[in-house]
């Protein structure tokens, strides 16, 4: 079975102020953390690393698995689609944002298990811990039931042909989704949830980077309680 991990590291860093994927945490660039995790998972056979076009030749990669570098697009969705077009005859594909350097091996493995069970997709997510309110024009409209709400992360795992079909449909319709699962849901795919962690946060701000440096400690990923 061919299982490919698509690792997204093509962001331009407009909000952050620089390309955060190349910032070093305890001596290693942030994107390398995700490669290191995938390297430990025997089930994953190949890696596609999506990078800014101008950095394709410059960036050095350390991987024990077959790895291909692909240029990203203007938007995240385009970057994923560029990667999918470079994959031949895969069974399962995993999409992961390398700005989440603390994703665990179990998050990848649980997603793979769910696809093998027959689901079209499996998203890493955690239950909403806080009260969530719907607000319009600064006025609270509704208090939502947090027991039914999940905060979605990556990795997200899919049957390869279904995700590719979902992206092709979205491209044809000029539809932009907030994540890959939303594209699969849009074509009627059945998507389930696998367990995430609050440690699997996305580095988006300078404050996130401070927290990431604390968690990285002596260069070791924090262990999730599962």
C-alpha positions in Angstrom: 0.0 0.0 0.0 1.3 3.4 -1.0 0.8 6.1 1.6 2.1 9.6 0.9 2.5 12.4 3.4 2.1 15.9 1.9 4.0 18.3 4.2 3.1 22.0 3.5 5.9 24.5 4.0 5.1 26.9 1.2 3.8 29.9 3.2 5.1 33.3 2.4 4.8 34.5 6.1 2.9 37.7 5.3 1.1 37.7 8.6 4.1 36.4 10.6 6.6 38.8 9.0 8.9 36.1 7.7 8.8 32.5 6.5 8.2 30.8 9.8 8.7 27.3 8.4 12.4 28.0 8.1 12.9 29.5 11.6 14.9 27.2 13.8 13.6 25.6 17.0 16.5 24.3 19.1 18.7 24.0 16.0 16.3 22.6 13.5 14.0 24.4 11.1 10.3 24.1 12.0 9.5 22.2 8.8 12.0 19.5 9.6 10.1 18.5 12.8 7.3 17.1 10.6 9.7 15.3 8.4 11.3 13.7 11.5 8.0 12.5 12.7 7.0 11.0 9.4 10.3 9.3 9.1 9.4 7.2 12.2 6.2 5.9 10.7 6.8 2.7 8.7 3.3 2.8 7.1 4.2 6.1 5.2 6.1 5.3 2.1 6.7 8.7 0.5 6.9 12.4 1.3 6.0 15.4 -0.8 7.4 18.6 0.6 5.7 21.7 -0.7 8.0 24.8 -0.6 8.0 28.3 -2.0 9.2 28.2 -5.6 12.2 30.4 -4.8 13.3 28.0 -2.1 13.1 24.7 -3.9 16.8 24.4 -4.6 18.1 26.3 -1.6 16.5 24.1 1.2 18.4 21.1 2.5 16.3 18.2 3.6 17.1 15.2 5.8 14.9 12.2 5.3 15.1 8.4 5.4 12.1 8.1 3.0 11.7 8.9 -0.6 11.0 12.7 -0.8 10.0 15.0 -3.6 10.0 18.8 -3.5 7.1 20.6 -5.1 6.5 24.4 -5.6 3.5 25.8 -3.7 0.8 28.0 -5.1 -0.6 31.4 -4.1 -3.0 29.8 -1.6 -2.8 26.7 0.6 -5.4 24.9 -1.5 -3.4 25.4 -4.6 -0.3 24.1 -2.9 -2.1 20.9 -1.9 -3.4 20.5 -5.4 0.1 21.0 -6.8 1.3 18.2 -4.6 -1.5 15.8 -5.5 -0.7 16.2 -9.2 2.8 15.0 -8.5 1.6 11.7 -6.8 1.2 8.6 -8.8 -1.2 5.7 -7.8 -1.3 6.3 -4.1 -3.8 4.6 -1.9 -3.8 7.1 1.0 -2.6 10.7 1.3 -2.0 12.7 4.4 -2.0 16.5 4.4 -0.1 18.2 7.2 0.9 21.8 7.9 4.5 21.9 9.0 3.7 25.0 11.1 2.3 22.4 13.5 5.7 20.9 14.5 4.3 18.9 17.5 2.0 16.6 15.8 2.5 13.0 17.1 3.0 9.7 15.3 -0.3 8.5 16.7 -2.2 11.4 14.9 -0.8 10.1 11.6 -1.4 6.5 12.5 -5.0 7.0 13.7 -5.9 8.7 10.5 -4.5 5.9 8.5 -6.4 3.3 10.5 -9.7 5.2 9.9 -9.2 5.2 6.2 -8.5 1.5 6.3 -11.8 1.1 8.1 -13.6 2.6 5.1 -13.8 6.3 5.8 -13.0 8.7 3.0 -11.3 11.1 5.3 -10.1 11.5 8.9 -9.3 14.8 10.5 -7.2 15.4 13.6 -9.3 17.5 16.0 -10.0 18.3 19.7 -13.2 19.1 21.5 -13.9 22.8 22.0 -12.9 23.6 25.6 -14.4 27.0 25.9 -17.9 28.4 25.4 -18.4 29.5 21.8 -20.7 32.3 20.8 -21.9 33.4 17.4 -21.5 37.1 17.1 -22.8 39.5 14.4 -22.2 43.3 14.4 -20.7 43.0 17.9 -24.0 41.4 19.2 -24.2 37.9 20.5 -26.6 36.0 18.4 -26.3 32.5 19.8 -24.4 30.4 22.3 -23.4 27.2 20.5 -23.3 23.7 22.1 -19.6 23.2 22.6 -20.1 19.4 23.0 -20.8 19.3 19.3 -17.9 21.5 18.3 -14.4 20.5 17.4 -11.2 22.5 16.8 -9.7 21.1 13.6 -6.0 20.5 13.2 -3.7 18.5 10.8 -2.7 15.9 9.9 -5.8 15.1 7.8 -5.9 11.8 6.0 -7.8 10.7 2.9 -8.3 8.2 0.2 -6.1 9.6 -2.4 -8.5 9.4 -5.4 -11.3 11.0 -3.4 -9.2 13.9 -2.2 -7.9 14.5 -5.8 -11.4 14.4 -7.1 -12.5 16.9 -4.4 -9.8 19.3 -5.4 -10.5 19.0 -9.1 -14.2 19.8 -8.4 -13.3 22.7 -6.2 -11.0 24.1 -8.9 -13.6 23.7 -11.5 -16.2 25.6 -9.3 -13.7 28.2 -8.1 -14.5 27.1 -4.6 -12.0 27.8 -1.7 -12.4 25.6 1.4 -11.1 26.3 4.8 -9.4 22.9 4.9 -9.1 19.8 2.7 -11.8 17.9 4.6 -14.3 20.6 3.6 -13.7 19.8 0.0 -14.3 16.1 0.5 -17.4 16.9 2.5 -18.6 19.0 -0.4 -18.6 16.0 -2.8 -20.4 13.8 -0.2 -17.4 12.0 1.3 -17.7 10.5 4.8 -15.2 12.1 7.1 -14.5 11.0 10.7 -12.4 12.4 13.5 -9.2 11.2 15.2 -7.8 12.6 18.4 -5.7 15.7 18.4 -4.0 17.6 21.2 -3.7 21.2 22.4 0.1 20.7 21.9 -0.6 20.4 18.2 -1.1 24.1 17.7 -0.2 26.0 14.6 2.5 28.6 14.8 0.8 31.7 13.5 2.1 34.6 15.7 5.3 35.5 17.5 3.6 34.5 20.7 3.1 31.0 19.3 6.8 30.9 18.5 7.7 31.6 22.1 5.5 28.7 23.2 7.0 26.4 20.6 10.5 27.2 21.9 9.4 26.3 25.4 7.8 23.0 24.3 10.8 22.1 22.1 13.0 22.1 25.3 16.2 20.4 24.5 15.2 19.6 20.9 12.8 16.9 21.9 9.1 16.9 20.9 6.8 17.0 23.9 5.1 13.7 24.5 1.3 13.8 24.2 -0.6 11.9 26.9 -1.7 9.1 24.4 
